[in-house]
Every structure is written in C-alpha cells, then in structure tokens.
Amino acid sequence: MSLANKRRHATMAISLLLLGMPTNTFAHPHIFVDAKFEAVAAPDGSLQELRDTWQFDEVFSSSVLLDYDKNRNNALDPAEVAAVAKTVRESLAQYNYYMNITINGKTLALAKPDILHGTYENGSLTLSFAQKPMAKTPLKGLIVFGVYDPTLYTALDFASDADLKISGEGFSGCTHKVVRPGSKEILSENQAMLTTMFFNDPVGTDYSQIVATRLEVRC
C-alpha cells in the first residue's frame, strides 16, 4: 500500500473509529484527490492569492469521462474538460472550494475563482485554480491554511509536506510548518468535543477540521 493510501485509510479510521461513534452516522470519502496548495504573498506583506491543484483518482475520473465525453472518443477534449471545470466551479462555491483559512482565529473571506483550468491525461482529471482575498489582507499573526471537505465526501491528500507551501517576498519574515494531526493529538486536543459528539446528534458538525492536514504560518 502506498504512503498516500495509508494516510487516506488512517484519516478514515480516525474520523470513523477514534471518535467512538457508529459509522453509519458519518459520511466517508467517495472521491480521492492528490492535492497541492500554495499561498502567495505580495511584496507589501499582504496575501496575494491561494493556488490549488487537484488530481482526481482514476475511479472518479472515469465517471467524469462517462458523463462528459460527448463525442465518445474515450477522452476528454479541451471543450469537454472546460465543461467539467465550469460545473465544479459552480457546484463547489457553497463549500468555498474546500478552502478554510483563518488569520488569528478569524475566517478569511475569499473571492470565487475566475476560472478553473483542467486537463485529462492518462485516465486522470486534474483541475487547478486560484482564489484571492475579498479585501486587502496583511500577513500578521497566525495564519492557518486548511484545504478539506467539511462533508468528508472528498478526501484531499497532500502526499508530502512540500505539497503545502508559501511563496512571495511578503512571507520573507514568516515561519511556517505543516501539521498532520495524529490520533493521540486528536484525542488529547479535542476530548471535550469528542465527548459532546458522542452524546449528541452529529449533523452539522465539522469533523474534517479535526483530522485535516494544515499549513500554519506565523508572521
């Protein structure tokens, strides 16, 4: 089993088993994505944009091929990929494209990406896009970048720490680290929440935030 698959299985096990609750009360991943993320800073020390690249698993990619291969040539031509990207852009708006960014604990509002770019190669669909802050955002204090699906339907996996990065002159005075919560950390830091979730209806609770890999930057 590859390292990426081991991490996927670990995430599912943590979210479904370590919480100590019946598995049928939870969603579980149906779509798996190899993800890359980059936060870009402007020279003036503000956040310029956030860049994402998602490579979808072959099973999901093949289902997209069945739905969007209009000319039945067993491939997704540029126009067909553009149609897929347009659909994703519209459908994921309500989830803010799985972007969960906080600055000193306050959620950062992001603009909708202008366009999603896509390719379909070797049986795999890849989408990339960029989002900008709704307002000028100075990089001061603790900035936490999280990219995850709050519904747990899609699992976004960052295979290595290098897949979550910062760039740009504005980050020159900042430190950063990638955080991958382990089971002991999850239990110790979220005991009160886990106890509440055990005895209460879990509908509406964002479990993904507990297990999601995140990039923490301090400026």
N, C-alpha and C positions, 0 to 999 in steps of 0.2 A: 504494500500500500504506500502511495506517495506521501510526502510530508504534507502537501496541501490537503489530500483526502483525510489524513489523520486529524488535521486541525478541524476539518469540517465535521467529522464524526465526534470529535471532542466537544465542539460547540453545541452540537445537537444533544449530546449526552448531558452536558452541563445544564442546558436550558430545560430539558425534559426530566432528568433524573435527579440531579442535585437539588433542585427546588423541592423535591419531595411531594409532587402533586401528580394526579392522574394525567397520563399523557394525552388522553383524548380532549383535555381542556385547552391544549396548546396547538397553535399552528406549527408546522415544521417545514423546513426548506423543500421546495419543489424545483427551484432554479438555482444553479450554482454558477458563480461568476468569479473569474480571476481578475482582481481589480488592481488598479494603480491610481494613486492620488498625489497631486502636487498643489501646494499653496504657494502663490506667487506674491511677493511684496514689491511695492513701488519704491523708488529711491527716497521718497519723502517719509518713509516709515509707516505707510498705510497698507492695508490689504488690497491688492490689485484684483486678483481673481483666483478661483479654485478650478483645477483641471482634473477631470476624471476620465479614465479609460476602463471599459468593462469588456472582457472577453467571456462570452457565454458558453456553457457546457454544450457538448455535442447533441444531447437529447433535446434540450430546449431549442438549439439552433435548427435541428432537423424539423421540429414542429413549426418553426417560423418559415422554413423553406416550403413546407406543405401549404401554408396559408398564403404566402406572398409570391410564390413562383408562378406568376400569371401566364408566362409563355411556355411553361413546362419544359425548360431546358436543363432542369436539375441543378440550377444555380440561381443566385440572386444577382441580377444585373443592377447597375447603379441606380436606375429609377426605382427598382423594387426595394433596394436597401434604403433609399430615401423615404419610401412609403413606410417602412418599418420604423425608421428613426422618427418620423413625424408622429406615428402612433404612440411610441414610447414617450416622446416629449409631451404629448397631451395627457397621457394616462398617468404619468408619474408626477405631474405637477402637484397633486394633492398630498404627495409624500415628500415634497421638496427635493425630489431626485435622490432620496436617501441621505441627504446632507444634514448633519446635525452639528452645528458649530456654536460654541459658547465663548464669550470673552468675559472673564471674571464672573462666570456664572450666568451671564445674560445671553439669551439666544440671539444669534446674528441673523437678520433678515437678508435673504438673497434674492436676486432677480432671476427670472426664468431664463434659461439658456436661449440664445438667439437661434441656435440650430444644433442638432445632433448629427455628427458625422459617423458614417458607418462603412464597414467592409464585411464581405463574406468570403472567407478563404479557408481552404482545407476543412470544410464542413463546420466552421465555427464563425458565429456572428460576433463582431466587435463594434462597440459604439463608444464614441468619445465626445466630450462636450466641456464647456466652461461656464461658470457662474460668477457673477460679480456681486459685491455687497450693494444693498439698496442705497446705502448712504456711505459717505467717507468714513473709514474705519481705522483709526490709529491703532497700531500694534503695541499695546501697553498691558502689562499684567500677564495673566494666564489665559492662553487661547487653546481650546480643546477642539480638535477636528475629529469628528466621528462620521464614518460612512457606513450606514447599516439600514436594513429594512426593519422598521418597527413592528411589522406584522409577522416577521420571521418566515415569510413565504420565499424570499430570495436571500441566499447566503452569499455575502460578498467576502471573498477571501483574499488577504494580502499575503502572498507566499513568503516574502522576505521583508525585513524592516525597510529595505531600500525602496520598496514599493509605496511607501508613505514618506514624502519628502517636502522640504521647503526650498525656495529659490528666490533670488532677488536681493538687491542691495539693502532693502529695508529690514531684512532679517539678520543683518550682519552682527548686531549686538544681542542676538537672542540665543537661547539654548533650546534644544528640542530632544524629545525621546519618544519612542514608540512603546506603547503599553499594551501588553497582551495578558488580560486577566486570567489567572489560573484558578483552579477550583477552590484552593484554600483561601486565596484572596477574595474570591467572590463570596464565599461563605462568611468570612470574618468581617468584611466591609458592608455586607448587606443583610446581616442577620435579622434586623428588625423588619426590613422589607419582606424578606423571605417568609418570616413568621406570619406577617399580615396576609401575604399572598396565599399561604396555605389555608387560612381560615376564611378567606373572602373570595367573592367572585372575581376571577382574574380578568374579565373582559375590560379592555381599555387600558390595561397596564402595559407599559413599555418594557418588556423583559429584555429586549435586544441590548439596551443600554448597559445591562449588567455584564454581558459576555463579549461585547464588541471590542475589537481592536481599535485603538485610538492613537492619534498623534498629539502630544502635548508640547506646546511651545511657550516659553516664558521670556518676555521682553522687558 
